[in-house]
């Protein structure tokens, strides 16, 4: 999905790290848009049609999230990818689904309608840093459950000084060791490899509610105050800037895998669940009721 719009305008003897890479992919394909406030209703409507077309035609898969605390009217579409080839395959699947649903002419109009609803867009490819990530899921069920139950994300975007990447990553490994020793919280770390200036890392945690962030692990307690102060000094010497945002999931314009959707179908597939609960009457039954 991201490449399309960028053109216009994520065995029992397998180790946890290797399994995470196999199940969840090595890259995140991220498309970020700034929506025109006066066009927000149109933006949501066109993206609902896009998502539904991809669901019906088994097209590309993505999760949409919206910034709630941070720059307003920013929406991200995130797809895990195994490789660069998988990014291209996702683009092909996305285009195929749109053309199947609306035809070439309808697809062109839909893309034009989408572009009319946004100020700007940017695409990033992020490499997932499983070596730095904290408590990543080690099997498919755990991963699907985590994503399926997520409603809010907190992301820290860190811009690291040139030549200080190794220092920053060492600090990240220190935090990882401390958190994994004293907490079950999951933190995903990724590194931008295309689409953004500088040396950018993202640290993201996913939670089922906003209130859940109240129980976040506290590094001063896990590391000890003296070690924590050294750690903070090391991080400050390696980074240029950092920004923390809170985002919410947008199921209505997402197209997640079935394994994730079935974790919470009322959230991820509300219209389809309602349709199954109240099926349309058969033609013969309707005729009988009218006699």
C-alpha positions as CSV (number, residue, x, y, z in Angstrom):
1,X,0.0,0.0,0.0
2,X,2.8,2.4,0.9
3,X,4.6,2.1,-2.4
4,X,1.5,2.8,-4.4
5,X,0.7,6.0,-2.7
6,X,4.4,7.0,-2.6
7,X,4.4,6.6,-6.4
8,X,1.4,8.9,-6.5
9,X,2.3,11.9,-4.5
10,X,5.8,-4.7,8.0
11,X,10.5,-26.2,14.6
12,X,11.0,-26.5,18.4
13,X,14.8,-26.0,18.0
14,X,14.5,-22.6,16.4
15,X,15.9,-19.8,18.6
16,X,13.6,-17.0,19.6
17,X,15.4,-14.4,17.5
18,X,15.3,-16.6,14.3
19,X,11.7,-17.5,14.9
20,X,10.7,-13.9,15.3
21,X,12.4,-13.0,12.1
22,X,10.7,-15.9,10.3
23,X,7.2,-15.1,11.6
24,X,7.2,-11.3,11.7
25,X,9.7,-10.3,9.0
26,X,13.0,-8.4,8.8
27,X,11.5,-5.1,7.7
28,X,8.6,-2.6,8.2
29,X,7.2,-0.9,5.1
30,X,5.7,2.3,6.5
31,X,3.7,5.0,4.7
32,X,3.0,8.2,6.7
33,X,0.5,10.8,5.6
34,X,-0.6,14.2,6.9
35,X,-4.3,14.4,6.4
36,X,-6.1,17.7,5.5
37,X,-8.5,18.3,8.5
38,X,-11.3,19.5,6.3
39,X,-11.0,16.3,4.2
40,X,-10.8,13.9,7.1
41,X,-14.2,12.3,6.4
42,X,-13.3,11.8,2.7
43,X,-9.9,10.3,3.7
44,X,-11.5,7.8,6.0
45,X,-14.1,6.9,3.4
46,X,-11.7,6.2,0.6
47,X,-9.4,4.2,2.9
48,X,-12.3,2.0,4.0
49,X,-13.0,1.2,0.3
50,X,-9.3,0.5,-0.2
51,X,-9.2,-1.8,2.8
52,X,-12.4,-3.7,1.8
53,X,-11.1,-4.2,-1.7
54,X,-7.9,-5.8,-0.4
55,X,-9.8,-8.0,2.1
56,X,-12.1,-9.3,-0.6
57,X,-9.3,-10.0,-3.2
58,X,-6.7,-11.2,-0.7
59,X,-4.5,-8.3,-1.5
60,X,-1.8,-6.6,0.6
61,X,-1.9,-6.6,4.5
62,X,-1.3,-3.6,6.8
63,X,-2.1,-2.0,10.1
64,X,-3.3,1.6,10.2
65,X,-2.5,3.8,13.2
66,X,-3.3,7.4,14.0
67,X,-1.3,9.8,16.1
68,X,-3.3,11.0,19.1
69,X,-0.6,12.7,21.1
70,X,1.9,14.3,18.8
71,X,1.3,16.1,15.4
72,X,-2.4,15.9,14.6
73,X,-4.0,14.2,11.6
74,X,-1.0,12.0,11.0
75,X,-1.9,8.4,9.9
76,X,0.6,5.6,9.3
77,X,0.1,2.4,7.4
78,X,2.5,-0.4,8.5
79,X,3.3,-3.7,6.8
80,X,5.8,-6.3,8.0
81,X,8.0,-7.6,5.1
82,X,10.4,-10.4,4.9
83,X,12.5,-8.8,2.2
84,X,12.7,-6.1,-0.5
85,X,11.2,-8.6,-2.8
86,X,8.2,-8.9,-0.4
87,X,7.8,-5.1,-0.6
88,X,7.4,-5.3,-4.3
89,X,5.0,-8.3,-4.0
90,X,2.9,-6.3,-1.5
91,X,2.6,-3.5,-4.0
92,X,1.6,-5.9,-6.8
93,X,-1.0,-7.5,-4.5
94,X,-2.4,-4.1,-3.5
95,X,-2.7,-3.0,-7.1
96,X,-4.3,-6.2,-8.2
97,X,-6.9,-6.0,-5.5
98,X,-7.8,-2.4,-6.4
99,X,-8.1,-3.1,-10.1
100,X,-10.1,-6.3,-9.4
101,X,-12.6,-4.3,-7.3
102,X,-12.9,-1.1,-9.3
103,X,-11.2,-1.6,-12.7
104,X,-8.2,0.5,-14.0
105,X,-10.4,3.7,-14.3
106,X,-11.9,3.3,-10.9
107,X,-8.5,2.6,-9.3
108,X,-7.1,5.8,-10.9
109,X,-10.0,7.9,-9.5
110,X,-9.6,6.3,-6.1
111,X,-5.9,7.2,-6.0
112,X,-6.7,10.8,-7.1
113,X,-9.4,11.0,-4.4
114,X,-6.9,9.8,-1.8
115,X,-4.3,12.4,-2.9
116,X,-6.8,15.2,-2.6
117,X,-7.3,14.4,1.1
118,X,-3.7,14.8,2.2
119,X,-1.1,17.6,2.6
120,X,1.9,15.3,2.2
121,X,3.3,11.8,2.5
122,X,6.5,10.0,3.2
123,X,7.5,6.3,3.0
124,X,10.1,4.6,5.1
125,X,11.7,1.2,5.1
126,X,12.7,0.2,8.7
127,X,14.9,-2.8,9.5
128,X,13.6,-4.6,12.5
129,X,16.4,-4.9,15.1
130,X,15.6,-8.1,16.9
131,X,19.0,-8.0,18.6
132,X,17.9,-4.8,20.4
133,X,14.2,-5.5,20.8
134,X,13.0,-6.4,24.3
135,X,11.0,-9.6,25.1
136,X,9.9,-10.2,21.4
137,X,7.2,-12.9,21.0
138,X,8.8,-16.3,20.3
139,X,6.0,-18.0,18.5
140,X,3.2,-17.1,16.0
141,X,0.4,-17.4,18.5
142,X,2.0,-15.0,21.0
143,X,2.8,-12.5,18.2
144,X,-0.8,-12.6,16.8
145,X,-2.2,-12.3,20.3
146,X,-0.1,-9.2,21.1
147,X,-1.0,-7.4,17.8
148,X,-4.7,-8.5,18.0
149,X,-5.1,-7.1,21.5
150,X,-3.3,-3.9,20.8
151,X,-5.3,-0.7,20.9
152,X,-2.5,1.9,21.6
153,X,1.1,2.2,20.7
154,X,3.8,4.4,22.2
155,X,6.7,5.2,19.9
156,X,10.0,7.0,20.6
157,X,11.7,8.3,17.5
158,X,15.4,8.8,18.2
159,X,17.8,10.6,15.9
160,X,21.3,9.5,16.6
161,X,24.5,11.5,15.9
162,X,26.7,10.4,13.0
163,X,29.3,8.0,14.2
164,X,27.5,7.3,17.5
165,X,25.3,4.5,16.3
166,X,27.3,1.8,18.1
167,X,27.2,3.8,21.4
168,X,23.4,4.1,21.1
169,X,23.0,0.4,20.4
170,X,25.1,-0.5,23.4
171,X,22.8,1.6,25.6
172,X,19.8,-0.1,24.0
173,X,21.3,-3.5,24.9
174,X,21.9,-2.4,28.5
175,X,18.2,-1.3,28.7
176,X,17.1,-4.6,27.1
177,X,19.1,-6.7,29.6
178,X,17.7,-4.8,32.6
179,X,14.1,-4.9,31.4
180,X,14.2,-8.6,30.4
181,X,15.5,-9.4,33.8
182,X,12.7,-7.6,35.7
183,X,9.7,-7.2,33.3
184,X,7.6,-9.0,30.7
185,X,7.0,-5.8,28.7
186,X,7.7,-6.0,25.0
187,X,9.6,-3.2,23.1
188,X,10.2,-3.4,19.4
189,X,13.2,-1.5,18.0
190,X,13.6,-0.7,14.3
191,X,16.1,1.3,12.3
192,X,15.3,3.4,9.3
193,X,17.3,2.4,6.3
194,X,15.4,4.4,3.6
195,X,13.1,7.4,3.6
196,X,14.3,9.6,6.4
197,X,17.4,11.8,6.9
198,X,19.9,10.9,9.7
199,X,20.3,7.8,11.8
200,X,16.8,7.2,13.1
201,X,15.7,4.4,15.5
202,X,12.1,3.7,16.6
203,X,11.3,2.2,20.0
204,X,7.7,1.0,20.2
205,X,5.6,-0.7,22.8
206,X,2.0,-2.0,22.2
207,X,-0.7,-2.0,24.8
208,X,-4.4,-3.0,25.1
209,X,-5.4,0.4,26.6
210,X,-4.1,3.8,27.4
211,X,-4.2,3.0,31.1
212,X,-1.8,0.0,30.6
213,X,1.1,2.5,30.2
214,X,0.8,3.3,33.9
215,X,2.5,-0.1,34.6
216,X,5.5,0.5,32.3
217,X,8.8,-0.7,33.7
218,X,10.9,1.9,35.4
219,X,14.6,1.8,34.4
220,X,16.0,3.5,37.5
221,X,14.5,0.7,39.6
222,X,15.6,-2.1,37.2
223,X,19.1,-0.7,36.7
224,X,19.8,0.9,40.0
225,X,20.0,4.7,40.3
226,X,23.7,5.1,39.7
227,X,23.8,2.8,36.7
228,X,20.7,4.5,35.3
229,X,22.3,8.0,35.6
230,X,25.4,6.7,33.6
231,X,23.0,5.2,31.1
232,X,21.1,8.5,30.6
233,X,24.4,10.3,30.2
234,X,25.4,7.8,27.5
235,X,22.1,8.1,25.6
236,X,22.2,11.9,25.7
237,X,25.7,11.9,24.3
238,X,24.7,9.7,21.4
239,X,21.3,11.3,20.4
240,X,20.5,14.5,18.6
241,X,16.7,14.6,19.3
242,X,13.9,12.3,20.5
243,X,10.2,12.5,20.2
244,X,7.5,10.4,21.9
245,X,4.1,9.9,20.3
246,X,1.0,7.9,21.3
247,X,-1.1,6.3,18.5
248,X,-4.3,4.3,18.3
249,X,-5.1,1.4,16.1
250,X,-7.6,2.1,13.2
251,X,-9.2,-1.3,12.4
252,X,-11.7,0.3,9.9
253,X,-8.9,1.1,7.5
254,X,-6.6,-1.8,8.3
255,X,-6.3,-5.1,6.6
256,X,-4.6,-7.5,9.1
257,X,-4.0,-11.2,8.6
258,X,-6.9,-13.5,9.7
259,X,-4.7,-14.9,12.5
260,X,-4.7,-11.4,14.1
261,X,-8.3,-10.5,13.3
262,X,-9.7,-13.6,15.0
263,X,-8.0,-12.6,18.3
264,X,-10.6,-9.8,18.6
265,X,-13.1,-10.0,15.7
266,X,-15.5,-7.5,17.2
267,X,-12.6,-4.9,17.0
268,X,-10.9,-5.9,13.7
269,X,-14.0,-7.0,11.8
270,X,-17.1,-5.3,13.4
271,X,-19.2,-5.1,10.2
272,X,-18.4,-8.7,9.2
273,X,-19.3,-10.0,12.6
274,X,-22.6,-8.1,12.6
275,X,-23.4,-9.4,9.2
276,X,-22.7,-13.0,10.3
277,X,-25.0,-12.5,13.3
278,X,-27.8,-11.1,11.3
279,X,-27.6,-12.7,7.8
280,X,-29.8,-11.4,5.0
281,X,-33.0,-13.4,4.6
282,X,-33.1,-15.8,1.6
283,X,-35.3,-14.8,-1.3
284,X,-37.7,-17.7,-0.7
285,X,-38.1,-16.8,2.9
286,X,-38.9,-13.2,2.0
287,X,-41.5,-14.4,-0.4
288,X,-43.2,-16.6,2.2
289,X,-43.2,-13.7,4.7
290,X,-45.1,-11.5,2.2
291,X,-48.0,-14.0,1.8
